[in-house]
Amino acid sequence: MKNLEQYTGELKIVERMKSSVNGNPRYRVFLGWVNQDGKIEGVTFVTGVDSGEAYGITNYRDEIVTVELGYHRGQLTLNNIELNDVIKKV
């Protein structure tokens, strides 16, 4: 995985994608935050093929999380996810 970056925001599940050939789930996810101008910004990414994060991603729905994302085969992909206890949801 290349160009790893961290983002913090509220996680929303966009869709459950077609399962991998091994039958493991995949998701398209949106992570959003409010910028300094009061506008909503965000990033859309997918869970990796046959990754363990795909099984637990729904536990983070509507929570404030910090994610580590990188490019895998040209697609922005989740590398790691953690619940963010520092920033509280309003």
C-alpha positions in Angstrom: 0.0 0.0 0.0 1.3 3.4 -1.0 1.0 7.0 0.3 -0.5 6.3 3.7 -2.4 9.2 5.3 -4.4 9.6 8.4 -7.9 11.3 8.6 -10.3 11.8 11.5 -14.0 12.3 11.1 -17.5 10.7 11.3 -17.8 7.3 9.5 -20.7 6.5 7.3 -21.3 3.2 5.4 -22.1 4.1 1.8 -22.7 0.5 0.5 -21.9 -3.1 1.0 -20.0 -4.1 -2.2 -19.8 -7.5 -3.8 -18.0 -10.0 -1.6 -14.5 -11.2 -2.5 -14.0 -14.4 -4.3 -13.4 -16.0 -0.9 -16.8 -14.8 0.4 -15.5 -12.0 2.6 -17.4 -8.7 2.9 -16.3 -5.4 1.3 -17.7 -1.9 2.0 -17.5 1.5 0.4 -17.2 4.1 3.2 -17.4 7.9 3.7 -15.5 9.7 6.4 -16.7 13.3 6.8 -15.6 16.3 8.8 -16.4 20.1 9.0 -13.6 22.3 7.8 -12.6 25.7 9.2 -15.1 27.5 6.8 -17.9 25.4 8.2 -18.2 23.3 5.0 -18.4 19.5 5.0 -15.4 17.8 3.6 -14.6 14.1 3.4 -13.1 11.1 1.7 -14.6 8.0 0.3 -12.7 4.7 0.4 -13.1 0.9 0.4 -12.2 -1.9 2.7 -9.4 -4.1 1.5 -10.1 -7.4 -0.2 -10.2 -10.2 2.4 -9.2 -7.7 5.2 -10.2 -8.1 8.8 -11.3 -4.5 9.0 -14.3 -5.3 6.7 -15.8 -7.5 9.4 -15.7 -4.8 12.1 -16.3 -1.6 10.1 -20.0 -1.6 10.8 -19.2 -1.3 14.5 -17.8 2.2 13.8 -20.9 3.4 11.9 -21.7 7.0 12.9 -18.7 7.2 15.3 -15.8 9.5 15.3 -12.8 7.5 14.1 -9.2 7.9 12.9 -8.4 6.0 9.8 -5.2 5.3 7.9 -5.7 5.1 4.2 -3.5 4.3 1.3 -3.7 3.5 -2.4 -3.8 -0.2 -3.4 -4.0 -0.9 -7.1 -5.1 2.7 -7.7 -8.0 2.7 -5.2 -8.1 4.5 -1.8 -8.2 1.6 0.7 -8.5 1.3 4.5 -5.3 0.2 6.2 -6.3 0.8 9.8 -9.2 2.2 11.9 -9.4 3.3 15.5 -12.2 4.8 17.6 -11.2 8.4 18.4 -11.9 9.2 22.1 -10.4 12.7 22.0 -12.9 14.3 19.6 -16.5 14.1 20.9 -19.5 13.9 18.6 -21.9 16.9 18.9 
